């Protein structure tokens, strides 16, 4: 092979590698969201967002018995509301 063909081949391989990385990233994100939605459903929770003072706040609301008391769980360690999903059952 000539140097020009080798350079094109290397460029093609690098382009394919970058495309694969982006594809894997979107698949991983999709799988993560599917897993979270499954956990929400299993725990009887529904993801909602509300606006307070111009800021969007995400919360998980129970679809179970509304007569039961409300519990507010505040995350702090990882700043991730999903930490409480399994505890909510």
C-alpha positions, -999 to +999 in steps of 0.1 A: +000+000+000+011+035-006+013+061+022-018+078+009-039+046+010-025+039+045-034+074+057-070+070+043-073+036+059-062+049+093-086+079+090-114+055+082-106+033+112-105+063+135-138+076+121-154+042+127-140+041+162-155+075+170-189+065+156-188+033+177-180+053+209-210+077+203-233+047+195-222+029+227-228+061+248-263+065+236-271+028+241-257+029+276-278+060+284-309+044+270-303+012+290-298+033+322-331+051+316-349+018+310-335+004+342-346+034+362-381+033+347-383-003+357-372+005+393-398+033+394-426+011+382-416-017+406-416+007+436-449+023+425-433+057+418-438+082+390-412+107+379-425+143+378-410+177+375-422+210+390-410+246+386-401+266+417-388+301+413-378+295+377-359+263+385-370+228+375-371+202+403-375+165+396-393+144+421-407+109+425-443+106+435-460+075+448-489+060+429-500+041+460-526+048+487-529+086+490-542+082+525-508+072+537-485+100+550-460+118+528-423+112+535-397+136+521-363+121+515-335+145+508-305+132+490-271+146+498-244+120+495-245+116+457-271+142+448-291+115+432-328+109+439-326+074+425-308+063+457-341+062+475-361+042+450-355+008+465-360+021+500-395+035+491-410+000+487 
